Amino acid sequence: MFSLAELADRFGLEFTGEAGKTLTGIATLAEAGPGDVSFLANRKYLPQLAATRAGAVIVHPDLVARCPVACLVAEAPYVAFARISQLFDKSPRPLPGIHPSATVSPDADVHSEAAVGPNAVVEAGAVLAAGVTLGAGAYVGHDSRIGAGTRVLPNAVIYHDVHVGEHCVIHAQAVLGAEGFGFAPGPAGWERVCQLGGVRLGDRVEIGACTTVDRGTLGNTVIADGAIIDNLVQVGHNCRIGKNTAIAGCSGLAGSTIIGDNCTLAGGVGVVGHVEICDNVHVTGMTMVTKSITSPGSYSSGTTMTNTRDWKRNAVRFSQLESITQRLVALENRCDQPGKG
């Protein structure tokens, strides 16, 4: 429970309305009631702003006059919403200690302020710093290290020799340090290449549910500070992901991909192995990156959606592009020759 003035003061915002107005929750413009904070970050929701019953709305200064209720005024309303939302987060925070059903090696180093949940396993040589929480069934392998304040959610698996920084979040059933897909073709079939490297995560990294980050073959797979990775993402062995880069769900990075700082990969992006993407690149959804990107900007591939009948016709044309190009070049050459046309 917070007053309007308290929220404004805590986050350095201006406000309009009654300073002592009590706010107890956070909700969308359409669903908010008199005790809720809401926000407007996209102008397509202006009709909902006009009709909202929220107690207060986080808006850009340009929209204060159009808001029918109290305002929290922010240059970046979505960022302000993100910060305020943390005050209303009801996620359970386990108390420090080791659950009786957990299995913790006597050779592990578990800080007295860490919390180890039911049926969790912590192997020999593992280190859990202050404020670490392991959810039910989580596994931390030999010689792995989890930094202060990091949360590992239920059934996440952290293999051996994985270092996770401070204040990270590893969501349920994520896997850090699985063996990379390394095999050499031999006369009798595939020969497994031992994956001898580890995984290194910086601080404030978030790994989504059911995402897998493979360990390196010789060196480490590295994810830098502030990177965020959505659910169901595959990060291959020896990949390097830069600071504050965001990768959305169902994307896949083949081995030894290098991605710079402040990049965004939208949902379903695929990246072939051994390519580099420079800083400040945005790759749109379902794009297939087949070569390195050396200049910042937005990149796309694939075809846009259309009705099936037109798409089938266009698909036929795709297979004809080479012959059409050759015919066009031949026609241009004829036109360039005197006396022919």
Contacts in CASP RR format, 6 or more apart in sequence:
PFRMAT RR
TARGET T0000
AUTHOR 0000-0000-0000
METHOD contacts of the structure
MODEL  1
MFSLAELADRFGLEFTGEAGKTLTGIATLAEAGPGDVSFLANRKYLPQLA
ATRAGAVIVHPDLVARCPVACLVAEAPYVAFARISQLFDKSPRPLPGIHP
SATVSPDADVHSEAAVGPNAVVEAGAVLAAGVTLGAGAYVGHDSRIGAGT
RVLPNAVIYHDVHVGEHCVIHAQAVLGAEGFGFAPGPAGWERVCQLGGVR
LGDRVEIGACTTVDRGTLGNTVIADGAIIDNLVQVGHNCRIGKNTAIAGC
SGLAGSTIIGDNCTLAGGVGVVGHVEICDNVHVTGMTMVTKSITSPGSYS
SGTTMTNTRDWKRNAVRFSQLESITQRLVALENRCDQPGKG
1 22 0 8 1.000
1 23 0 8 1.000
1 24 0 8 1.000
2 10 0 8 1.000
2 22 0 8 1.000
2 23 0 8 1.000
2 24 0 8 1.000
2 87 0 8 1.000
3 19 0 8 1.000
3 20 0 8 1.000
3 21 0 8 1.000
3 22 0 8 1.000
3 23 0 8 1.000
4 15 0 8 1.000
4 17 0 8 1.000
4 18 0 8 1.000
4 19 0 8 1.000
4 20 0 8 1.000
4 21 0 8 1.000
4 23 0 8 1.000
4 56 0 8 1.000
4 70 0 8 1.000
4 72 0 8 1.000
5 15 0 8 1.000
5 19 0 8 1.000
5 20 0 8 1.000
7 13 0 8 1.000
7 15 0 8 1.000
7 23 0 8 1.000
7 37 0 8 1.000
7 56 0 8 1.000
7 72 0 8 1.000
7 84 0 8 1.000
7 87 0 8 1.000
8 14 0 8 1.000
8 15 0 8 1.000
8 72 0 8 1.000
11 72 0 8 1.000
11 74 0 8 1.000
11 80 0 8 1.000
11 83 0 8 1.000
11 84 0 8 1.000
13 58 0 8 1.000
13 72 0 8 1.000
13 73 0 8 1.000
13 74 0 8 1.000
13 80 0 8 1.000
14 61 0 8 1.000
14 72 0 8 1.000
14 73 0 8 1.000
15 56 0 8 1.000
15 70 0 8 1.000
15 71 0 8 1.000
15 72 0 8 1.000
15 73 0 8 1.000
16 64 0 8 1.000
16 67 0 8 1.000
16 70 0 8 1.000
16 71 0 8 1.000
16 73 0 8 1.000
17 56 0 8 1.000
17 70 0 8 1.000
17 71 0 8 1.000
18 70 0 8 1.000
21 55 0 8 1.000
21 56 0 8 1.000
21 70 0 8 1.000
22 35 0 8 1.000
23 35 0 8 1.000
23 36 0 8 1.000
23 37 0 8 1.000
23 55 0 8 1.000
23 56 0 8 1.000
24 35 0 8 1.000
24 36 0 8 1.000
25 35 0 8 1.000
25 36 0 8 1.000
25 37 0 8 1.000
25 88 0 8 1.000
26 36 0 8 1.000
26 37 0 8 1.000
26 38 0 8 1.000
26 81 0 8 1.000
26 84 0 8 1.000
26 85 0 8 1.000
26 88 0 8 1.000
27 33 0 8 1.000
27 36 0 8 1.000
27 37 0 8 1.000
27 38 0 8 1.000
27 54 0 8 1.000
28 38 0 8 1.000
28 48 0 8 1.000
29 38 0 8 1.000
29 39 0 8 1.000
29 40 0 8 1.000
29 45 0 8 1.000
29 48 0 8 1.000
29 49 0 8 1.000
29 51 0 8 1.000
29 52 0 8 1.000
29 54 0 8 1.000
29 57 0 8 1.000
30 48 0 8 1.000
30 51 0 8 1.000
30 52 0 8 1.000
32 38 0 8 1.000
32 52 0 8 1.000
32 53 0 8 1.000
32 54 0 8 1.000
32 55 0 8 1.000
32 57 0 8 1.000
33 53 0 8 1.000
33 54 0 8 1.000
33 55 0 8 1.000
34 53 0 8 1.000
34 54 0 8 1.000
34 55 0 8 1.000
35 54 0 8 1.000
35 55 0 8 1.000
36 54 0 8 1.000
36 55 0 8 1.000
37 54 0 8 1.000
37 55 0 8 1.000
37 56 0 8 1.000
37 57 0 8 1.000
37 58 0 8 1.000
37 72 0 8 1.000
37 84 0 8 1.000
38 52 0 8 1.000
38 54 0 8 1.000
38 55 0 8 1.000
38 56 0 8 1.000
38 57 0 8 1.000
38 58 0 8 1.000
39 57 0 8 1.000
39 58 0 8 1.000
39 59 0 8 1.000
39 77 0 8 1.000
39 78 0 8 1.000
39 80 0 8 1.000
39 81 0 8 1.000
40 46 0 8 1.000
40 48 0 8 1.000
40 49 0 8 1.000
40 57 0 8 1.000
40 58 0 8 1.000
40 59 0 8 1.000
40 60 0 8 1.000
40 63 0 8 1.000
40 67 0 8 1.000
40 77 0 8 1.000
41 77 0 8 1.000
41 78 0 8 1.000
41 81 0 8 1.000
46 63 0 8 1.000
46 66 0 8 1.000
49 57 0 8 1.000
49 59 0 8 1.000
49 63 0 8 1.000
49 66 0 8 1.000
49 67 0 8 1.000
49 68 0 8 1.000
50 66 0 8 1.000
50 68 0 8 1.000
52 68 0 8 1.000
52 69 0 8 1.000
53 69 0 8 1.000
54 69 0 8 1.000
55 69 0 8 1.000
55 70 0 8 1.000
56 69 0 8 1.000
56 70 0 8 1.000
56 71 0 8 1.000
56 72 0 8 1.000
57 67 0 8 1.000
57 69 0 8 1.000
57 70 0 8 1.000
57 71 0 8 1.000
57 72 0 8 1.000
58 71 0 8 1.000
58 72 0 8 1.000
58 73 0 8 1.000
58 74 0 8 1.000
58 77 0 8 1.000
58 80 0 8 1.000
58 81 0 8 1.000
58 84 0 8 1.000
59 67 0 8 1.000
59 71 0 8 1.000
59 72 0 8 1.000
59 73 0 8 1.000
59 74 0 8 1.000
59 77 0 8 1.000
60 73 0 8 1.000
60 74 0 8 1.000
60 75 0 8 1.000
60 77 0 8 1.000
61 73 0 8 1.000
61 75 0 8 1.000
64 71 0 8 1.000
64 73 0 8 1.000
72 80 0 8 1.000
72 84 0 8 1.000
74 80 0 8 1.000
93 133 0 8 1.000
94 115 0 8 1.000
94 117 0 8 1.000
94 133 0 8 1.000
94 135 0 8 1.000
95 115 0 8 1.000
96 112 0 8 1.000
96 113 0 8 1.000
96 114 0 8 1.000
96 115 0 8 1.000
96 131 0 8 1.000
97 112 0 8 1.000
97 114 0 8 1.000
97 115 0 8 1.000
97 116 0 8 1.000
98 104 0 8 1.000
98 110 0 8 1.000
98 115 0 8 1.000
98 116 0 8 1.000
98 117 0 8 1.000
99 116 0 8 1.000
99 117 0 8 1.000
99 118 0 8 1.000
99 119 0 8 1.000
99 120 0 8 1.000
101 117 0 8 1.000
101 118 0 8 1.000
101 119 0 8 1.000
102 116 0 8 1.000
102 117 0 8 1.000
102 118 0 8 1.000
102 119 0 8 1.000
102 120 0 8 1.000
102 121 0 8 1.000
102 122 0 8 1.000
102 134 0 8 1.000
103 119 0 8 1.000
103 120 0 8 1.000
103 121 0 8 1.000
103 122 0 8 1.000
104 110 0 8 1.000
104 116 0 8 1.000
104 120 0 8 1.000
104 121 0 8 1.000
104 122 0 8 1.000
105 122 0 8 1.000
105 123 0 8 1.000
105 124 0 8 1.000
105 125 0 8 1.000
105 126 0 8 1.000
106 124 0 8 1.000
107 124 0 8 1.000
107 125 0 8 1.000
108 122 0 8 1.000
108 123 0 8 1.000
108 124 0 8 1.000
108 125 0 8 1.000
108 126 0 8 1.000
108 127 0 8 1.000
108 128 0 8 1.000
108 140 0 8 1.000
109 125 0 8 1.000
109 126 0 8 1.000
109 127 0 8 1.000
109 128 0 8 1.000
110 116 0 8 1.000
110 122 0 8 1.000
110 126 0 8 1.000
110 127 0 8 1.000
110 128 0 8 1.000
111 128 0 8 1.000
111 129 0 8 1.000
111 130 0 8 1.000
111 131 0 8 1.000
111 132 0 8 1.000
112 130 0 8 1.000
113 130 0 8 1.000
113 131 0 8 1.000
114 128 0 8 1.000
114 129 0 8 1.000
114 130 0 8 1.000
114 131 0 8 1.000
114 132 0 8 1.000
114 133 0 8 1.000
114 134 0 8 1.000
115 131 0 8 1.000
115 132 0 8 1.000
115 133 0 8 1.000
115 134 0 8 1.000
116 122 0 8 1.000
116 128 0 8 1.000
116 134 0 8 1.000
116 135 0 8 1.000
117 133 0 8 1.000
117 134 0 8 1.000
117 135 0 8 1.000
117 136 0 8 1.000
117 137 0 8 1.000
117 138 0 8 1.000
118 135 0 8 1.000
118 136 0 8 1.000
118 137 0 8 1.000
119 136 0 8 1.000
119 137 0 8 1.000
120 134 0 8 1.000
120 135 0 8 1.000
120 136 0 8 1.000
120 137 0 8 1.000
120 138 0 8 1.000
120 139 0 8 1.000
120 140 0 8 1.000
121 137 0 8 1.000
121 138 0 8 1.000
121 139 0 8 1.000
121 140 0 8 1.000
121 141 0 8 1.000
122 128 0 8 1.000
122 134 0 8 1.000
122 140 0 8 1.000
122 141 0 8 1.000
123 139 0 8 1.000
123 140 0 8 1.000
123 141 0 8 1.000
123 142 0 8 1.000
123 144 0 8 1.000
123 160 0 8 1.000
124 142 0 8 1.000
124 143 0 8 1.000
125 142 0 8 1.000
125 143 0 8 1.000
125 144 0 8 1.000
126 140 0 8 1.000
126 141 0 8 1.000
126 142 0 8 1.000
126 143 0 8 1.000
126 144 0 8 1.000
126 145 0 8 1.000
126 146 0 8 1.000
127 144 0 8 1.000
127 145 0 8 1.000
127 146 0 8 1.000
127 147 0 8 1.000
128 134 0 8 1.000
128 140 0 8 1.000
128 146 0 8 1.000
128 147 0 8 1.000
129 145 0 8 1.000
129 146 0 8 1.000
129 147 0 8 1.000
129 148 0 8 1.000
129 149 0 8 1.000
129 150 0 8 1.000
129 166 0 8 1.000
130 148 0 8 1.000
130 149 0 8 1.000
131 148 0 8 1.000
131 149 0 8 1.000
131 150 0 8 1.000
132 146 0 8 1.000
132 147 0 8 1.000
132 148 0 8 1.000
132 149 0 8 1.000
132 150 0 8 1.000
132 151 0 8 1.000
132 152 0 8 1.000
133 149 0 8 1.000
133 150 0 8 1.000
133 151 0 8 1.000
133 152 0 8 1.000
134 140 0 8 1.000
134 152 0 8 1.000
135 152 0 8 1.000
135 153 0 8 1.000
135 154 0 8 1.000
135 155 0 8 1.000
135 156 0 8 1.000
136 154 0 8 1.000
136 155 0 8 1.000
137 154 0 8 1.000
137 155 0 8 1.000
138 152 0 8 1.000
138 153 0 8 1.000
138 154 0 8 1.000
138 155 0 8 1.000
138 156 0 8 1.000
138 157 0 8 1.000
138 158 0 8 1.000
139 156 0 8 1.000
139 157 0 8 1.000
139 158 0 8 1.000
140 146 0 8 1.000
140 152 0 8 1.000
140 158 0 8 1.000
141 158 0 8 1.000
141 159 0 8 1.000
141 160 0 8 1.000
141 162 0 8 1.000
142 160 0 8 1.000
142 161 0 8 1.000
143 160 0 8 1.000
143 161 0 8 1.000
144 158 0 8 1.000
144 159 0 8 1.000
144 160 0 8 1.000
144 161 0 8 1.000
144 162 0 8 1.000
144 163 0 8 1.000
144 164 0 8 1.000
145 162 0 8 1.000
145 163 0 8 1.000
145 164 0 8 1.000
145 165 0 8 1.000
146 152 0 8 1.000
146 158 0 8 1.000
146 164 0 8 1.000
146 165 0 8 1.000
147 164 0 8 1.000
147 165 0 8 1.000
147 166 0 8 1.000
147 168 0 8 1.000
148 166 0 8 1.000
148 167 0 8 1.000
149 166 0 8 1.000
149 167 0 8 1.000
149 168 0 8 1.000
150 164 0 8 1.000
150 165 0 8 1.000
150 166 0 8 1.000
150 167 0 8 1.000
150 168 0 8 1.000
150 169 0 8 1.000
150 170 0 8 1.000
151 168 0 8 1.000
151 169 0 8 1.000
151 170 0 8 1.000
152 158 0 8 1.000
152 164 0 8 1.000
152 170 0 8 1.000
153 169 0 8 1.000
153 170 0 8 1.000
153 171 0 8 1.000
153 172 0 8 1.000
153 174 0 8 1.000
153 209 0 8 1.000
154 172 0 8 1.000
154 173 0 8 1.000
155 172 0 8 1.000
155 173 0 8 1.000
156 170 0 8 1.000
156 171 0 8 1.000
156 172 0 8 1.000
156 173 0 8 1.000
156 174 0 8 1.000
156 175 0 8 1.000
156 176 0 8 1.000
157 173 0 8 1.000
157 174 0 8 1.000
157 175 0 8 1.000
157 176 0 8 1.000
157 178 0 8 1.000
158 164 0 8 1.000
158 170 0 8 1.000
158 176 0 8 1.000
158 177 0 8 1.000
159 175 0 8 1.000
159 176 0 8 1.000
159 177 0 8 1.000
159 178 0 8 1.000
159 199 0 8 1.000
159 215 0 8 1.000
160 177 0 8 1.000
161 197 0 8 1.000
161 198 0 8 1.000
161 199 0 8 1.000
161 215 0 8 1.000
162 176 0 8 1.000
162 177 0 8 1.000
162 198 0 8 1.000
162 199 0 8 1.000
162 200 0 8 1.000
162 201 0 8 1.000
162 215 0 8 1.000
163 199 0 8 1.000
163 200 0 8 1.000
163 201 0 8 1.000
164 170 0 8 1.000
164 176 0 8 1.000
164 201 0 8 1.000
164 202 0 8 1.000
164 205 0 8 1.000
165 201 0 8 1.000
165 202 0 8 1.000
165 203 0 8 1.000
165 205 0 8 1.000
166 203 0 8 1.000
166 204 0 8 1.000
167 203 0 8 1.000
167 204 0 8 1.000
168 201 0 8 1.000
168 202 0 8 1.000
168 203 0 8 1.000
168 204 0 8 1.000
168 205 0 8 1.000
168 206 0 8 1.000
168 207 0 8 1.000
169 205 0 8 1.000
169 206 0 8 1.000
169 207 0 8 1.000
169 208 0 8 1.000
170 176 0 8 1.000
170 207 0 8 1.000
170 208 0 8 1.000
171 206 0 8 1.000
171 207 0 8 1.000
171 208 0 8 1.000
171 209 0 8 1.000
171 211 0 8 1.000
171 231 0 8 1.000
172 209 0 8 1.000
172 210 0 8 1.000
173 209 0 8 1.000
173 210 0 8 1.000
174 207 0 8 1.000
174 208 0 8 1.000
174 209 0 8 1.000
174 210 0 8 1.000
174 211 0 8 1.000
174 212 0 8 1.000
174 213 0 8 1.000
175 211 0 8 1.000
175 212 0 8 1.000
175 213 0 8 1.000
176 199 0 8 1.000
176 201 0 8 1.000
176 207 0 8 1.000
176 212 0 8 1.000
176 213 0 8 1.000
177 198 0 8 1.000
177 199 0 8 1.000
177 213 0 8 1.000
177 214 0 8 1.000
177 215 0 8 1.000
177 221 0 8 1.000
178 212 0 8 1.000
178 213 0 8 1.000
178 214 0 8 1.000
178 215 0 8 1.000
179 195 0 8 1.000
179 214 0 8 1.000
179 215 0 8 1.000
179 237 0 8 1.000
180 195 0 8 1.000
180 214 0 8 1.000
180 215 0 8 1.000
180 216 0 8 1.000
180 217 0 8 1.000
180 236 0 8 1.000
180 237 0 8 1.000
180 255 0 8 1.000
181 214 0 8 1.000
181 236 0 8 1.000
181 237 0 8 1.000
181 255 0 8 1.000
182 192 0 8 1.000
182 193 0 8 1.000
182 195 0 8 1.000
182 217 0 8 1.000
182 237 0 8 1.000
183 190 0 8 1.000
183 191 0 8 1.000
183 192 0 8 1.000
183 193 0 8 1.000
184 190 0 8 1.000
184 191 0 8 1.000
184 193 0 8 1.000
185 191 0 8 1.000
193 217 0 8 1.000
195 214 0 8 1.000
195 215 0 8 1.000
195 216 0 8 1.000
195 217 0 8 1.000
195 237 0 8 1.000
196 216 0 8 1.000
196 217 0 8 1.000
196 218 0 8 1.000
196 219 0 8 1.000
197 215 0 8 1.000
197 216 0 8 1.000
197 217 0 8 1.000
197 218 0 8 1.000
197 219 0 8 1.000
197 220 0 8 1.000
197 221 0 8 1.000
198 215 0 8 1.000
198 216 0 8 1.000
198 219 0 8 1.000
198 220 0 8 1.000
198 221 0 8 1.000
199 213 0 8 1.000
199 214 0 8 1.000
199 215 0 8 1.000
199 216 0 8 1.000
199 220 0 8 1.000
199 221 0 8 1.000
199 222 0 8 1.000
199 223 0 8 1.000
200 220 0 8 1.000
200 221 0 8 1.000
200 222 0 8 1.000
200 223 0 8 1.000
201 207 0 8 1.000
201 223 0 8 1.000
202 223 0 8 1.000
202 224 0 8 1.000
202 225 0 8 1.000
202 226 0 8 1.000
202 227 0 8 1.000
203 225 0 8 1.000
203 226 0 8 1.000
204 225 0 8 1.000
204 226 0 8 1.000
205 223 0 8 1.000
205 224 0 8 1.000
205 225 0 8 1.000
205 226 0 8 1.000
205 227 0 8 1.000
205 228 0 8 1.000
205 229 0 8 1.000
206 226 0 8 1.000
206 227 0 8 1.000
206 228 0 8 1.000
206 229 0 8 1.000
207 213 0 8 1.000
207 223 0 8 1.000
207 229 0 8 1.000
208 229 0 8 1.000
208 230 0 8 1.000
208 231 0 8 1.000
208 233 0 8 1.000
209 231 0 8 1.000
209 232 0 8 1.000
210 231 0 8 1.000
210 232 0 8 1.000
211 229 0 8 1.000
211 230 0 8 1.000
211 231 0 8 1.000
211 232 0 8 1.000
211 233 0 8 1.000
211 234 0 8 1.000
211 235 0 8 1.000
212 233 0 8 1.000
212 234 0 8 1.000
212 235 0 8 1.000
213 221 0 8 1.000
213 223 0 8 1.000
213 229 0 8 1.000
213 235 0 8 1.000
213 236 0 8 1.000
213 239 0 8 1.000
214 221 0 8 1.000
214 234 0 8 1.000
214 235 0 8 1.000
214 236 0 8 1.000
214 237 0 8 1.000
214 239 0 8 1.000
214 255 0 8 1.000
215 221 0 8 1.000
215 237 0 8 1.000
216 237 0 8 1.000
216 238 0 8 1.000
217 237 0 8 1.000
217 238 0 8 1.000
218 238 0 8 1.000
219 238 0 8 1.000
220 238 0 8 1.000
221 235 0 8 1.000
221 236 0 8 1.000
221 237 0 8 1.000
221 238 0 8 1.000
221 239 0 8 1.000
221 240 0 8 1.000
222 239 0 8 1.000
222 240 0 8 1.000
222 241 0 8 1.000
223 229 0 8 1.000
223 235 0 8 1.000
223 240 0 8 1.000
223 241 0 8 1.000
223 242 0 8 1.000
224 240 0 8 1.000
224 241 0 8 1.000
224 242 0 8 1.000
224 243 0 8 1.000
224 245 0 8 1.000
224 261 0 8 1.000
225 243 0 8 1.000
225 244 0 8 1.000
226 243 0 8 1.000
226 244 0 8 1.000
227 241 0 8 1.000
227 242 0 8 1.000
227 243 0 8 1.000
227 244 0 8 1.000
227 245 0 8 1.000
227 246 0 8 1.000
227 247 0 8 1.000
228 245 0 8 1.000
228 246 0 8 1.000
228 247 0 8 1.000
229 235 0 8 1.000
229 241 0 8 1.000
229 246 0 8 1.000
229 247 0 8 1.000
230 246 0 8 1.000
230 247 0 8 1.000
230 248 0 8 1.000
230 249 0 8 1.000
230 251 0 8 1.000
230 267 0 8 1.000
231 249 0 8 1.000
232 249 0 8 1.000
232 250 0 8 1.000
233 247 0 8 1.000
233 248 0 8 1.000
233 249 0 8 1.000
233 250 0 8 1.000
233 251 0 8 1.000
233 252 0 8 1.000
233 253 0 8 1.000
234 251 0 8 1.000
234 252 0 8 1.000
234 253 0 8 1.000
235 241 0 8 1.000
235 252 0 8 1.000
235 253 0 8 1.000
236 252 0 8 1.000
236 253 0 8 1.000
236 254 0 8 1.000
236 255 0 8 1.000
236 257 0 8 1.000
237 255 0 8 1.000
237 256 0 8 1.000
238 255 0 8 1.000
238 256 0 8 1.000
239 253 0 8 1.000
239 255 0 8 1.000
239 256 0 8 1.000
239 257 0 8 1.000
239 258 0 8 1.000
239 259 0 8 1.000
240 257 0 8 1.000
240 258 0 8 1.000
240 259 0 8 1.000
240 260 0 8 1.000
241 247 0 8 1.000
241 253 0 8 1.000
241 259 0 8 1.000
241 260 0 8 1.000
242 259 0 8 1.000
242 260 0 8 1.000
242 261 0 8 1.000
242 263 0 8 1.000
243 260 0 8 1.000
243 261 0 8 1.000
243 262 0 8 1.000
244 261 0 8 1.000
244 262 0 8 1.000
245 259 0 8 1.000
245 260 0 8 1.000
245 261 0 8 1.000
245 262 0 8 1.000
245 263 0 8 1.000
245 264 0 8 1.000
245 265 0 8 1.000
246 263 0 8 1.000
246 264 0 8 1.000
246 265 0 8 1.000
247 253 0 8 1.000
247 264 0 8 1.000
247 265 0 8 1.000
247 269 0 8 1.000
248 264 0 8 1.000
248 265 0 8 1.000
248 266 0 8 1.000
248 267 0 8 1.000
248 268 0 8 1.000
248 269 0 8 1.000
248 285 0 8 1.000
249 267 0 8 1.000
249 268 0 8 1.000
250 267 0 8 1.000
250 268 0 8 1.000
251 265 0 8 1.000
251 266 0 8 1.000
251 267 0 8 1.000
251 268 0 8 1.000
251 269 0 8 1.000
251 270 0 8 1.000
251 271 0 8 1.000
252 268 0 8 1.000
252 269 0 8 1.000
252 270 0 8 1.000
252 271 0 8 1.000
253 259 0 8 1.000
253 270 0 8 1.000
253 271 0 8 1.000
253 273 0 8 1.000
254 270 0 8 1.000
254 271 0 8 1.000
254 272 0 8 1.000
254 273 0 8 1.000
254 274 0 8 1.000
255 273 0 8 1.000
255 274 0 8 1.000
256 273 0 8 1.000
256 274 0 8 1.000
257 271 0 8 1.000
257 272 0 8 1.000
257 273 0 8 1.000
257 274 0 8 1.000
257 275 0 8 1.000
257 276 0 8 1.000
257 277 0 8 1.000
258 275 0 8 1.000
258 276 0 8 1.000
258 277 0 8 1.000
259 265 0 8 1.000
259 271 0 8 1.000
259 276 0 8 1.000
259 277 0 8 1.000
259 281 0 8 1.000
260 276 0 8 1.000
260 277 0 8 1.000
260 278 0 8 1.000
260 279 0 8 1.000
260 281 0 8 1.000
261 279 0 8 1.000
261 280 0 8 1.000
262 279 0 8 1.000
262 280 0 8 1.000
263 277 0 8 1.000
263 279 0 8 1.000
263 280 0 8 1.000
263 281 0 8 1.000
263 282 0 8 1.000
263 283 0 8 1.000
264 281 0 8 1.000
264 282 0 8 1.000
264 283 0 8 1.000
265 271 0 8 1.000
265 283 0 8 1.000
265 285 0 8 1.000
266 282 0 8 1.000
266 283 0 8 1.000
266 284 0 8 1.000
266 285 0 8 1.000
266 286 0 8 1.000
266 287 0 8 1.000
267 285 0 8 1.000
267 286 0 8 1.000
268 285 0 8 1.000
268 286 0 8 1.000
269 283 0 8 1.000
269 284 0 8 1.000
269 285 0 8 1.000
269 286 0 8 1.000
269 287 0 8 1.000
269 288 0 8 1.000
269 289 0 8 1.000
270 287 0 8 1.000
270 288 0 8 1.000
270 289 0 8 1.000
271 277 0 8 1.000
271 289 0 8 1.000
272 288 0 8 1.000
272 289 0 8 1.000
272 290 0 8 1.000
272 291 0 8 1.000
275 289 0 8 1.000
275 290 0 8 1.000
275 291 0 8 1.000
275 292 0 8 1.000
275 293 0 8 1.000
276 292 0 8 1.000
276 293 0 8 1.000
276 294 0 8 1.000
277 283 0 8 1.000
277 289 0 8 1.000
277 292 0 8 1.000
277 293 0 8 1.000
278 293 0 8 1.000
278 294 0 8 1.000
278 295 0 8 1.000
278 296 0 8 1.000
279 296 0 8 1.000
280 296 0 8 1.000
280 297 0 8 1.000
281 293 0 8 1.000
281 296 0 8 1.000
281 297 0 8 1.000
281 298 0 8 1.000
281 299 0 8 1.000
282 297 0 8 1.000
282 298 0 8 1.000
282 299 0 8 1.000
283 289 0 8 1.000
283 293 0 8 1.000
283 298 0 8 1.000
283 299 0 8 1.000
283 300 0 8 1.000
284 298 0 8 1.000
284 299 0 8 1.000
284 300 0 8 1.000
285 300 0 8 1.000
286 301 0 8 1.000
286 302 0 8 1.000
287 299 0 8 1.000
287 300 0 8 1.000
287 301 0 8 1.000
287 302 0 8 1.000
288 301 0 8 1.000
288 302 0 8 1.000
289 299 0 8 1.000
289 301 0 8 1.000
293 299 0 8 1.000
303 311 0 8 1.000
303 314 0 8 1.000
305 311 0 8 1.000
306 314 0 8 1.000
334 340 0 8 1.000
334 341 0 8 1.000
335 341 0 8 1.000
END
